[in-house]
Amino acid sequence: MKLMFQGESKFFSLLLLFKKNIKKFVIALQFLTIIPVSTKTNIEKSEIESIPVAFVPVGLIQAILLLIVYFISDDIFNKEITAAIILMVSILYNGGFHIDGLSDTFDAISVRGDKEKKLSIMKEGTAGPIGVTSIFFVLLFKYLLIKNLMFYPASIFYISIFLMPVFSKLSIIVSIFHAKPAKQEGMGNLFIGKLKIKELIFSFIIFFFLFLLLKIIFYHFLTVMDFFFFAFLTALLYVFCRISIFFFNRQFDGLTGDTLGAMSEISELIFLFFSLIWYRFLFNSNNEVFAKYFI
């Protein structure tokens, strides 16, 4: 009887844990995307602070959406238009939140003055010439990188598009953990500097399991060298986050929601750039292997 009670207690504890994590996932979807989901239960402050732990699964949803868009567009349009559609969807599924943060961040950086002046420029939200220029070049390079990856075997493109939004969400989590908020108000202040080490580790575990999922799906195509490359890219992402935090501390004395959006956009650019270099290197140095497995 006692054993049965203990078994039921563990079951309900797991059920409650699952329910809490689903709630965090739904809130993270609300925060990072325009997907129409809602939660009717009350949200506690401690739950809000731990919501970033669900950012990587949200990146997975965005990755699946991008792949669906690719499968539909690729049957109708050429590579140029398909790449443009993928880029457009990657902006729209978060309501342009990150690209707006990119613009505001670069506008604030370009202003001469103290922290308060820079933050006031960022808060205005009006796109200046530097902000517009930053958007133009980031989108231009992302478009060109996506288009170039399309000329490689389909599995390479699938893996790259699958991991791109996941990497960017991981960059946000790392930055939230290590940084401090630049101001006491704003959406970013809800998370920045409040994430616990166990939640950061859990995010990396989820990230690792996504790699295992890729290995199962693309077991013919992912080699040991690919996993070393993605491990290197993860380390590079971590270094990029720490350097960015140091830079933004000098500029704004911390991070804001806008700077997180800027880091998300730039991390996707870094991921695509190094992915293209990696696969170009493999393709040129080992053509016979690629011909055997991909063509």
N, C-alpha and C positions, 0 to 999 in steps of 0.2 A: 504493500500500500504506500509505504514511504517512497520507494523507488519510483512508483507510478507518479506520485505527486512531484518528485524532483524532475522527472521526465517532462511532465506537463509544464512545469515552471520554466525549464530551459527552452521548451518550444515557444511559449508565449514571450519569453525574453528575446528570442531570435526574431519572432514575428514583429515585436515592437521596434527592434533595431532596423529591420527591413523597412517598416513603415516610416521611420524617421529618415532613413536614407533616400527613400522615394520622395519624401517631402522636400528634402534638400535638393534633389535632382529637379523637381518641378519648379522650385524657386529659382534655381540656377538657369533653367530654360527661360523663365520670365525675365531674368536679369540680362542674359547674354543674347537672346534671340527675340524675334517677333512672332514665334510660334504661339498660337492662342491657347495657352494652358493656364489653369488657375488652381489655387488651393484655398479651401474655405476654412481651414483650421487656423488658429492663432499662431503667430510666429514669435518665438522668444528671442531675446537678444543673443543668447549663446548659440542658437541655431543659425542666426544670420551670419555670425562671425565664422562659422564652420562651413558655410555654403560653398566656398571655393573648392572643397574636396570633391564636389560634383562637377567641376568645370571640365575635367578630362572626358567623362561620359557625354557631356554636352558637345564637346569637340567631335566625339564619335558620331553623334546624330548629325552634325553639320557635315561630316565627311561622307556619310551615307547619302545625304541629300545632294551633295556635289556629284557623287558618282551616278546617282539616278538622273540628274540633269545632263551629265555627259552622255549616258547611254541613249537618252532621248534625242539630244541635239546632234550627236555624231551620225545618226541615221538620216538626218534631214539636211544639215548644213556642212560646209567645209570646215577645215581645222581653224581657220582664222575666226570665223563667226562663233564656232563652238567654244573656243578659248575666251572670247569676249563674253559669252553668255555665262560661262563658269565664273569668270571674274565678277560679273554683275551680281550673280546670285550670292557669291561669297561676301559681297558688300551689303546686299539687301537683307540677308537672313538675320543680321544683327541690327537692322535698322540704321545702318551707317554710323553706328555708335563709335566704332574703333577708328574709322577713317576721319570722323569729326574730331576725335581726340588727337589724332596725328596732326591735323591742321592747327588746332588750338595750341598744341605743344610747341610746334615749330614757330608759330607766331610769337609765343611767349619767350622762347629762347632768343629770337632775333631782336627783342627789345632791350635797350640799355637801361639799367636801373636796378633797384633793389628787389628783394624777393616779393614784397607786397605789390610792386608795380607789375612784375611779371605775372603774378597770380591773378591780378585784376584783368590783365589782357586775356589770360586764359579763360577767365570766368565770363567775359563778354560774349565769347562764342562767335564773334564775327570773323569770317575768314579774310585774312590779309594776304598780301602778295607772296610772302614766304610760305604761309600755310597752303595756299593754292598750288604753289610750285612743288611742295613736298608731296601733296596728293597726286599731282600729275606724274612725277617721276616714280613714285612707289607703284602706282597702277600701271604705268608703262612697262616697268621692269617685270612686274608680276605677270602681265599679259604675255610679254615676250618669253618669259621662262615657261609658263604653262604651254604656250604654243610650241616651243622647242621640245618639251618633254613628250608632246604628242607624236613626234616623229620617231620615237623609240617604240619598241614592242609594247603592246597594250598593258601587259602586266606591270611594267615599269611605271607607266602613267597612273594606273590604279593605285599602286603602293604610294606614289608621291602625293596624289590628291587625297588619299585616305589619311595620311599622316600629317599633312599640312595644317589643318585646323586643330588637330590634337596637340601638335608641338606648340602652337601659339597659346593654347589654353594652359599648357604646362609652364610656359614662360610667365604667364600672369600669376600662377600659383607660387612659383619660386620668388617672384618679385614681391608679392603680398607678404610672404613669410619673412623675407630679409629686410624689407623697407620700413620706413616710418611715414605717417601721413604728413603732408606739407601744410594742411589746414584742418580745422576742426569741424568743417561741414562738407557736404558733398557725398555722393554715392561711394566713392573710393574709400572714404574714411570709415565706412562700415566694416571693411575687411582688412585694410592695410595695417600690417604690424600686429594683427590679432590671431593669425593662423598658428596653430600649435604644431610642434614637431611631429607628433603622431599622425596628424592630418596631412602633413607634407609627405611623410613616408607612405601613407596609404595612397596618396595620389600617384606616387612613383610606382607602387605595386600595380595599380590599375593600368598605368601606362605600360608596364612590363607585360601584363596579361594581353594587352592589345597587340603587342609584338608577337606573342604566342599565337594569337588569333590569325595574324597575318601569315605566320609560318604554316598554320594548318591550311589556310586558303590557298597560299601560293607556295606550297612545299616544294614544287619542282623548280621554282625560280629564285627563292631566297637562299643565298649561300651563307656560309659562316662569315665570309668577308663582308657581306651586307650587314650582318648584325654588328660586326666591329665598326663599320662605318656609322650606323645609327647610334651606337654607343658614343662614338666620337662626336657626332652631331648633338647628342644630348648634353655632353660635357661642354661643347662649344656654346650651346644655348644657355647653360648655367653661367658660363663666364660672361656671355653677353648681358645677362640679367644683372650680374654683380657690377659690371662696368657701367651699365645704364643707371643703376641705383646710385653709384658714386657720382656720376655726372649730374643727375637730377638733384642730388643732395646739395651739390655746389650751386645749382641754378635756383632751386625752389625750396631747399632745406627739407626735402622729402618727396614723396610721390602723391599724385592725384589720380582720379579716374581717367583723366585725359592722357596722362603719361602712360598709364597701363594700356590704354587703347593704342597709343603710338608704338609701344613695345610689342604688342600683339601683331600689328601690321608688319613691323620690321622683322620680327622673328619668322613670320611666314616667308618673307622675302629671302632671308638668310637660308631657311630650309630649302626652298626651291632652287636657289643659286647653287648651293653645295650639292644638292641631289643631281642637278644637271651636270656639274663637273664630274661627280663620281661615276655616273652612268656613261658619260662620254668617254671617260678614262677606261672603264671596263669594256665598252663596246669596241673601242679602237685597239685595245691591247689584247683582246681575246675574242676575235670575231667568230671563230669556229664554235666556241661554247655557246654564244648567243644564237648562232644559226641552228644549233642542235636543239636548244630548248625553247626558243621564242618564235622562230620563223616557220 
